[in-house]
Amino acid sequence: MLVYLAQNTPTGPEFGKASPLGLLVILILLAGTVLLVRSMNKHLKGLPETFEPEHPEPDQKADEGTEPGAIEPDPGDGTPKAPKTD
């Protein structure tokens, strides 16, 4: 089988030539990649340095290891509310 494949090597005027359509596809893919990278860089420049809140005091209760919804908001008179129990 290998001898048969070795004897039938492609030769002729069309061997080794690429289609111009292949070059067009590669150029379109490269242009798309360049445009995507530029767009991504613009979006990344618009992001803040850190996502830490500037004033974390209002979120402090929720960030202390409690379950979501376990602490009810203060009624405003200074007395803390008891946690919910199911």
C-alpha positions as CSV (number, residue, x, y, z in Angstrom):
1,M,0.0,0.0,0.0
2,L,2.8,2.5,0.9
3,V,4.6,1.7,-2.4
4,Y,1.4,2.5,-4.3
5,L,1.0,5.8,-2.5
6,A,4.6,6.7,-3.1
7,Q,4.3,6.0,-6.8
8,N,1.2,8.2,-7.2
9,T,2.8,11.5,-6.1
10,P,0.8,14.5,-7.5
11,T,2.7,16.3,-10.2
12,G,1.6,18.7,-12.9
13,P,0.8,22.3,-13.5
14,E,-1.8,22.6,-10.6
15,F,0.3,20.9,-7.9
16,G,1.3,23.2,-5.1
17,K,-0.8,26.2,-6.1
18,A,-3.2,27.8,-3.7
19,S,-6.5,29.4,-4.6
20,P,-6.8,33.2,-4.4
21,L,-9.9,32.6,-2.4
22,G,-7.8,31.1,0.4
23,L,-5.7,34.2,0.6
24,L,-8.9,36.3,0.8
25,V,-10.3,34.2,3.6
26,I,-7.0,34.6,5.6
27,L,-6.9,38.3,5.0
28,I,-10.5,38.7,6.2
29,L,-9.8,36.6,9.3
30,L,-6.7,38.7,10.1
31,A,-8.6,42.0,9.6
32,G,-11.4,40.7,11.9
33,T,-8.9,39.7,14.6
34,V,-7.2,43.2,14.5
35,L,-10.6,44.9,14.8
36,L,-11.6,42.6,17.7
37,V,-8.3,43.3,19.6
38,R,-8.7,47.1,19.1
39,S,-12.3,47.0,20.3
40,M,-11.3,44.9,23.4
41,N,-8.5,47.3,24.2
42,K,-10.9,50.3,24.1
43,H,-13.3,48.5,26.4
44,L,-10.5,47.5,28.8
45,K,-9.3,51.1,29.1
46,G,-12.7,52.2,30.2
47,L,-12.8,49.8,33.2
48,P,-11.9,51.1,36.6
49,E,-8.7,50.1,38.3
50,T,-10.6,48.2,41.1
51,F,-14.1,47.2,41.6
52,E,-14.0,47.8,45.4
53,P,-16.8,50.1,46.5
54,E,-15.7,53.6,47.6
55,H,-17.8,53.6,50.7
56,P,-18.4,50.0,51.8
57,E,-20.2,50.8,55.1
58,P,-23.8,50.2,53.7
59,D,-22.7,46.8,52.4
60,Q,-20.8,45.8,55.5
61,K,-23.6,43.8,57.1
62,A,-24.2,41.7,54.0
63,D,-20.5,41.0,53.6
64,E,-19.9,39.5,57.0
65,G,-20.6,35.9,56.1
66,T,-24.4,36.1,56.4
67,E,-26.8,34.4,54.0
68,P,-28.5,36.6,51.5
69,G,-31.7,38.0,52.9
70,A,-30.9,36.9,56.5
71,I,-30.5,40.4,57.8
72,E,-33.4,42.8,57.5
73,P,-32.8,46.5,57.1
74,D,-32.7,48.7,60.2
75,P,-36.1,50.3,61.0
76,G,-34.3,53.6,61.6
77,D,-34.9,53.9,65.3
78,G,-31.5,52.4,66.2
79,T,-32.8,49.0,67.4
80,P,-31.4,46.1,65.4
81,K,-33.9,43.6,63.9
82,A,-33.5,39.9,64.7
83,P,-32.4,37.6,61.9
84,K,-35.0,35.7,60.0
85,T,-35.6,32.0,60.9
86,D,-37.3,29.6,58.6
